[in-house]
Amino acid sequence: MENLRISRRQVPKAAGVTGGASAVMGPGMVHSRPNRQRGPFSDWSEPVNLGPVINATSDDFHPAMPKNGVSRYITSKRAGGVNSGGNLVRGHQLHAWRRTLFHALMVGAALSSMHNRALAIEPDKEKRPETPIHHVVIFFQENQSFDHYFGTYPNAANLDGEMGWIGIPAPRFIARDDTPSINGIPPSLLVNNPNISKTGAQANPQRLRPADAYTCTMNHGYSAEQQAVDSGLADRFPQSTAGTSQGCQPDGSTVMNYYDGNTVTALWNYAQHYAMSDNSFGTIYGPTNPGHINLISGNTHGGILHNATSNGAVYQNPADGSLTVIGNIPAHLDDCGGTVNTKNASLEITGRNVGDLLNAANVTWGWFSGGFAPTQAAVVNPDGSTAIPAICGSAHTNHQVTINGSTYIVPNPTINFVSDIHTVGPDYFPSGIEPFMFYASTRNPHHLTPSSVAAIGRTDRANHQYDTADFFAALKAGNLPAVSFVKAPAYLWGHPGNSDPLVEQAWLVQGINAIMKSPFWSSTAIIIAWDDSDGWYDHVTAPVLHPSNASIDFLAGPGNCGTPLPGADQARCGPGPRQPLLVISPWAKNNYVDHPLTDQVSVLAFIEQNWRLGYIDGPTAPPPGTGSFDRTSGSILGMFDFDGEPDLRRLILDPITGTVVQHN
């Protein structure tokens, strides 16, 4: 299978050719006119062979044209352009998005012919996506509520003289005139909020300055978050989830506060140019681990404890002894989890995850975690048991980032300052940030590295579990997996306490810029989602869709998160707190706010639907209230526009300020 290109040049109108709906350009070659083109143009050139296709399916023969209208890309079984049936490809016979499918553009010109052949997947074995999205990249961030990052969007204070990074003036943010409205914090709740601080004073939400990027972390436990919501009144955050250590007010009022576009500038700029939801939630209440597991399986029920009969990270149903994950705990057999060859508790999860579905469909994928690569390899006994576990010793100084040789530093907090925040911390946290490690089918116990860059995304000794460095190596080599879950190293992931929104912005922008500059941009959907709310205030409560009346439920009082059906899995009260969700893609709607209710499992469901993977529980639905939520989660398809043409412009941002560098 070969990639072909024909091109033309724009000419003065007097000499232009208007052309028809289609024109045969050689054996089997056809130009089909796109929905919009600039014209007039010269005649089309002779076909230029760009080399073999990688990751192509047997029917990828559709012409594709970028918006400049001067190049046409066609995928063919053999040079000259005859497709598998020997028929001409005519544009008017193709669905709108198929007329602009850019597969050859993505992979043909970027790599050498030899390298392409080395990476080729047998076309009949890989499922072709249902949409133009051939690559999904999920940046899964840490611990933010929607109001905490977007509560006053699109209005920023833009105060003179503010500083974010030490020595760097805070950027200004001016929204587009056509910015749609969102369900942000109402003005009435900014000045007359029902929340009361620990000292009894009214706790109205206050703006955090860019210099206040560092805060303490809040209580984001399964029960505490429900107590804060208080039957939907959302009036007990200082009493239930507030943190009071360094960077936070001792009266617990900081939990109410929010950033604006002068701090989370990049996220606001992405929302201005792509799609954002203001009605997306954690699938259930609780911290990191449940959020990660729901992202990949939609089911936190069904665990096996090792070296323990009980643990605060799981709820044990007294009726049948079954376990549901509600907190953070290391994965069983994870060398870097501190549980191998010890008596420390660990958790294994039964059932399937999306990795199993992707493997069955021969779709390339990977989870990429910062610090996952071992700094010391494991020593394995002849019988396969672990003699010495691998060590994941990669570490960085928190609250600073180095880009192109320059180091940018977040200032120490002025609120409740105790000590310097710029301390060294580990990049890899084993308690929940690598969810595939909990499943026997997808774990990589010794953190083995991939056998080669070309093998990334495919099944080998790494078993699809990688370091974030492997993601960027694969991207650079033209070997981006179809589905990539990307988890930042801890100092960049945005978790309050050991990270912050400024370093998080630097991480996200560098990664997104790299994808946009790659040949994969035209067929990629970048999804930015968060694992939990950290317990930050949000004024919106979702309707109870996953009821539970376990002893640890408190949404509407002790033991009360609605009335579950008989036999339902307990301790999955949800949806949980509202969180940001952004889709960045040439196919995303522009400056769009999506309002239908979605949650973390909606991302999983999109992957299942896009590659026709089926459901986690198989073709037969489990009894109501049990199994994965992938069948019932809301859809994010409304954030895309597959009926029009993609906007191929690249929004390149400054990773330090989050401001627009170029958009073309």
Secondary structure in CASP SS format (residue, H / E / C, confidence):
PFRMAT SS
TARGET T0000
AUTHOR 0000-0000-0000
METHOD secondary structure of the structure
MODEL  1
M C 1.00
E E 1.00
N E 1.00
L E 1.00
R E 1.00
I E 1.00
S E 1.00
R C 1.00
R C 1.00
Q E 1.00
V C 1.00
P C 1.00
K H 1.00
A H 1.00
A H 1.00
G C 1.00
V E 1.00
T C 1.00
G C 1.00
G C 1.00
A C 1.00
S E 1.00
A E 1.00
V E 1.00
M E 1.00
G E 1.00
P C 1.00
G C 1.00
M E 1.00
V E 1.00
H E 1.00
S E 1.00
R C 1.00
P C 1.00
N C 1.00
R C 1.00
Q C 1.00
R C 1.00
G C 1.00
P C 1.00
F E 1.00
S C 1.00
D C 1.00
W C 1.00
S C 1.00
E C 1.00
P C 1.00
V E 1.00
N E 1.00
L E 1.00
G E 1.00
P E 1.00
V C 1.00
I C 1.00
N C 1.00
A C 1.00
T C 1.00
S C 1.00
D C 1.00
D C 1.00
F C 1.00
H C 1.00
P C 1.00
A E 1.00
M C 1.00
P C 1.00
K C 1.00
N C 1.00
G C 1.00
V C 1.00
S E 1.00
R E 1.00
Y E 1.00
I E 1.00
T E 1.00
S E 1.00
K C 1.00
R E 1.00
A C 1.00
G C 1.00
G C 1.00
V E 1.00
N C 1.00
S C 1.00
G C 1.00
G C 1.00
N C 1.00
L C 1.00
V C 1.00
R C 1.00
G H 1.00
H H 1.00
Q H 1.00
L C 1.00
H C 1.00
A C 1.00
W C 1.00
R H 1.00
R H 1.00
T H 1.00
L C 1.00
F C 1.00
H H 1.00
A H 1.00
L H 1.00
M H 1.00
V H 1.00
G C 1.00
A C 1.00
A C 1.00
L C 1.00
S C 1.00
S H 1.00
M H 1.00
H H 1.00
N H 1.00
R H 1.00
A H 1.00
L H 1.00
A C 1.00
I C 1.00
E C 1.00
P H 1.00
D H 1.00
K H 1.00
E C 1.00
K C 1.00
R C 1.00
P C 1.00
E C 1.00
T C 1.00
P C 1.00
I C 1.00
H C 1.00
H E 1.00
V E 1.00
V E 1.00
I E 1.00
F E 1.00
F E 1.00
Q E 1.00
E C 1.00
N C 1.00
Q C 1.00
S C 1.00
F H 1.00
D H 1.00
H H 1.00
Y H 1.00
F H 1.00
G C 1.00
T C 1.00
Y C 1.00
P C 1.00
N C 1.00
A C 1.00
A C 1.00
N C 1.00
L C 1.00
D C 1.00
G C 1.00
E C 1.00
M E 1.00
G C 1.00
W C 1.00
I C 1.00
G C 1.00
I C 1.00
P E 1.00
A C 1.00
P C 1.00
R C 1.00
F C 1.00
I C 1.00
A C 1.00
R C 1.00
D C 1.00
D C 1.00
T C 1.00
P C 1.00
S C 1.00
I C 1.00
N C 1.00
G C 1.00
I C 1.00
P C 1.00
P H 1.00
S H 1.00
L H 1.00
L H 1.00
V H 1.00
N C 1.00
N C 1.00
P C 1.00
N C 1.00
I E 1.00
S C 1.00
K C 1.00
T C 1.00
G C 1.00
A C 1.00
Q E 1.00
A C 1.00
N C 1.00
P C 1.00
Q C 1.00
R E 1.00
L C 1.00
R C 1.00
P H 1.00
A H 1.00
D H 1.00
A C 1.00
Y C 1.00
T C 1.00
C C 1.00
T C 1.00
M C 1.00
N C 1.00
H C 1.00
G C 1.00
Y H 1.00
S H 1.00
A H 1.00
E H 1.00
Q H 1.00
Q H 1.00
A H 1.00
V H 1.00
D C 1.00
S C 1.00
G C 1.00
L C 1.00
A C 1.00
D C 1.00
R C 1.00
F H 1.00
P H 1.00
Q H 1.00
S H 1.00
T C 1.00
A C 1.00
G C 1.00
T C 1.00
S C 1.00
Q C 1.00
G C 1.00
C C 1.00
Q C 1.00
P C 1.00
D C 1.00
G C 1.00
S H 1.00
T H 1.00
V H 1.00
M H 1.00
N C 1.00
Y E 1.00
Y C 1.00
D C 1.00
G C 1.00
N C 1.00
T C 1.00
V C 1.00
T H 1.00
A H 1.00
L H 1.00
W H 1.00
N H 1.00
Y H 1.00
A H 1.00
Q H 1.00
H H 1.00
Y C 1.00
A E 1.00
M E 1.00
S E 1.00
D C 1.00
N C 1.00
S E 1.00
F E 1.00
G C 1.00
T C 1.00
I C 1.00
Y C 1.00
G C 1.00
P C 1.00
T H 1.00
N H 1.00
P H 1.00
G H 1.00
H H 1.00
I H 1.00
N H 1.00
L H 1.00
I H 1.00
S H 1.00
G C 1.00
N C 1.00
T C 1.00
H E 1.00
G C 1.00
G E 1.00
I E 1.00
L E 1.00
H E 1.00
N C 1.00
A C 1.00
T C 1.00
S C 1.00
N C 1.00
G C 1.00
A C 1.00
V E 1.00
Y E 1.00
Q E 1.00
N C 1.00
P C 1.00
A C 1.00
D C 1.00
G C 1.00
S C 1.00
L E 1.00
T E 1.00
V E 1.00
I C 1.00
G C 1.00
N C 1.00
I C 1.00
P C 1.00
A E 1.00
H C 1.00
L C 1.00
D C 1.00
D H 1.00
C H 1.00
G H 1.00
G C 1.00
T C 1.00
V C 1.00
N C 1.00
T C 1.00
K C 1.00
N C 1.00
A C 1.00
S E 1.00
L E 1.00
E E 1.00
I E 1.00
T C 1.00
G C 1.00
R C 1.00
N C 1.00
V H 1.00
G H 1.00
D H 1.00
L H 1.00
L H 1.00
N H 1.00
A H 1.00
A C 1.00
N C 1.00
V C 1.00
T C 1.00
W E 1.00
G E 1.00
W E 1.00
F E 1.00
S E 1.00
G C 1.00
G C 1.00
F C 1.00
A C 1.00
P C 1.00
T C 1.00
Q E 1.00
A C 1.00
A C 1.00
V E 1.00
V E 1.00
N C 1.00
P C 1.00
D C 1.00
G C 1.00
S C 1.00
T E 1.00
A E 1.00
I E 1.00
P C 1.00
A C 1.00
I E 1.00
C C 1.00
G C 1.00
S C 1.00
A E 1.00
H E 1.00
T E 1.00
N C 1.00
H C 1.00
Q E 1.00
V E 1.00
T E 1.00
I E 1.00
N C 1.00
G C 1.00
S E 1.00
T E 1.00
Y E 1.00
I E 1.00
V C 1.00
P C 1.00
N C 1.00
P C 1.00
T C 1.00
I C 1.00
N C 1.00
F C 1.00
V C 1.00
S C 1.00
D C 1.00
I C 1.00
H C 1.00
T C 1.00
V E 1.00
G E 1.00
P E 1.00
D C 1.00
Y C 1.00
F C 1.00
P C 1.00
S C 1.00
G C 1.00
I C 1.00
E C 1.00
P H 1.00
F H 1.00
M H 1.00
F H 1.00
Y C 1.00
A C 1.00
S C 1.00
T C 1.00
R C 1.00
N C 1.00
P C 1.00
H C 1.00
H C 1.00
L C 1.00
T C 1.00
P C 1.00
S C 1.00
S C 1.00
V H 1.00
A H 1.00
A H 1.00
I C 1.00
G C 1.00
R C 1.00
T C 1.00
D C 1.00
R C 1.00
A C 1.00
N C 1.00
H C 1.00
Q E 1.00
Y E 1.00
D E 1.00
T H 1.00
A H 1.00
D H 1.00
F H 1.00
F H 1.00
A H 1.00
A H 1.00
L H 1.00
K H 1.00
A C 1.00
G C 1.00
N C 1.00
L C 1.00
P C 1.00
A C 1.00
V E 1.00
S E 1.00
F E 1.00
V E 1.00
K E 1.00
A C 1.00
P C 1.00
A H 1.00
Y H 1.00
L H 1.00
W C 1.00
G C 1.00
H C 1.00
P E 1.00
G C 1.00
N C 1.00
S E 1.00
D C 1.00
P H 1.00
L H 1.00
V H 1.00
E H 1.00
Q H 1.00
A H 1.00
W H 1.00
L H 1.00
V H 1.00
Q H 1.00
G H 1.00
I H 1.00
N H 1.00
A H 1.00
I H 1.00
M H 1.00
K C 1.00
S C 1.00
P C 1.00
F C 1.00
W H 1.00
S H 1.00
S H 1.00
T E 1.00
A E 1.00
I E 1.00
I E 1.00
I E 1.00
A E 1.00
W E 1.00
D C 1.00
D C 1.00
S C 1.00
D C 1.00
G C 1.00
W C 1.00
Y C 1.00
D C 1.00
H C 1.00
V C 1.00
T C 1.00
A C 1.00
P C 1.00
V C 1.00
L C 1.00
H E 1.00
P C 1.00
S E 1.00
N C 1.00
A C 1.00
S C 1.00
I C 1.00
D C 1.00
F C 1.00
L C 1.00
A C 1.00
G C 1.00
P C 1.00
G C 1.00
N C 1.00
C E 1.00
G C 1.00
T C 1.00
P C 1.00
L C 1.00
P C 1.00
G C 1.00
A C 1.00
D C 1.00
Q C 1.00
A C 1.00
R C 1.00
C C 1.00
G E 1.00
P C 1.00
G C 1.00
P C 1.00
R E 1.00
Q C 1.00
P C 1.00
L E 1.00
L E 1.00
V E 1.00
I E 1.00
S C 1.00
P C 1.00
W C 1.00
A E 1.00
K C 1.00
N C 1.00
N C 1.00
Y E 1.00
V E 1.00
D E 1.00
H C 1.00
P C 1.00
L C 1.00
T E 1.00
D E 1.00
Q H 1.00
V H 1.00
S H 1.00
V H 1.00
L H 1.00
A H 1.00
F H 1.00
I H 1.00
E H 1.00
Q H 1.00
N H 1.00
W C 1.00
R C 1.00
L C 1.00
G C 1.00
Y C 1.00
I C 1.00
D C 1.00
G C 1.00
P C 1.00
T C 1.00
A C 1.00
P C 1.00
P C 1.00
P C 1.00
G C 1.00
T C 1.00
G C 1.00
S C 1.00
F C 1.00
D C 1.00
R C 1.00
T C 1.00
S C 1.00
G C 1.00
S C 1.00
I C 1.00
L H 1.00
G H 1.00
M H 1.00
F E 1.00
D C 1.00
F C 1.00
D C 1.00
G C 1.00
E C 1.00
P C 1.00
D C 1.00
L C 1.00
R C 1.00
R C 1.00
L E 1.00
I E 1.00
L E 1.00
D C 1.00
P C 1.00
I C 1.00
T C 1.00
G C 1.00
T C 1.00
V E 1.00
V E 1.00
Q E 1.00
H E 1.00
N C 1.00
END
